[in-house]
Amino acid sequence: MKLKWYEYLAALFMHLIPSFILAAVIALAWKYELVGGMLFIALGIIYVLIARGFPISVYLLMTGIPALIGSLFIINHFMKKN
């Protein structure tokens, strides 16, 4: 089945939505470390709630990285205050 150009464009943007969300969160985290760190951790938790039926290794990979990034932003926020 051959798709039209606008159908390819719609499919592309549909698959880029998570990247746009992460880009918005990282832009926010650069300005407000505490809020951005909490959002990164929340995105990891939301992924676990939405995606079900995968092995634990998938969850550790997909939530561990955002949780680590969020933790580093939060630590940086508190280190700057001292």
N, C-alpha and C positions, 0 to 999 in steps of 0.2 A: 504494500500500500504506500503510495507516494503522498507525502504531506506537503501542504503549501508552506510558503516561507513564513507566514504569520503564525502557523501552528508550531513550527520549529522555534520561533521567537518566544511564543508563550511557554513552551516546554523548557526553554533555556531559563527564562525568568522564574518559573516555578521552582526549578532546581537551585537557583541562586538565592532564594529567599533566606535560607539559613545563613548563608555567607553575609548577606546584607544585615541580618540581625546581629551577628557576631561583630561585624564592622562597626555598627552603631554602638554596641556595648563597649567595645574597646575604645572608641572615641570618647565615650562618656567616662570610662575608667581613667583615661589620661588626665581628664580635668578633675574628676572627683573619685579618688582611689577607693574610698570606703564603699560608695554606692556601686561602683563598677565591679569591685571584688565580690560584693554580695550578689550582684546580678549574674556574674559568671558561675558562682556556686549554685544559684537558683536555676540557671539554664541546665546544669548537669542534673539536678534533681528532677526537673521537668522532663528531661530525656528519659530518665528511668521510669517515670510515671506513664509516659506515652508509649515507649517501645517495650514490648513485652515478648517473652518467649525466646530470648537470645541467651547464649552461654554467659556465665559470669565474667569471662575475659572481655567480652564486648562491652559490658557495662563499665568495667574497670578502665578500659581504654577511653571510652566515649565520655565518661564522667570524671575520670581521674585527671585528665589534662585540664579541663575547665576549672576543676576544683583547685588544682595546683596554681593555675594562673590567678584565680580569685584570691586564694590565700596569700600569694605574693603581693597582690595589690593591697590587701588589707594590712599585711605586715609593713609594707612601705608607708602606708598612711600613718600608722602609729610610730614608725621610726622617724618620720619627718617631724612629728610633734616634739620629740625629745631633742 
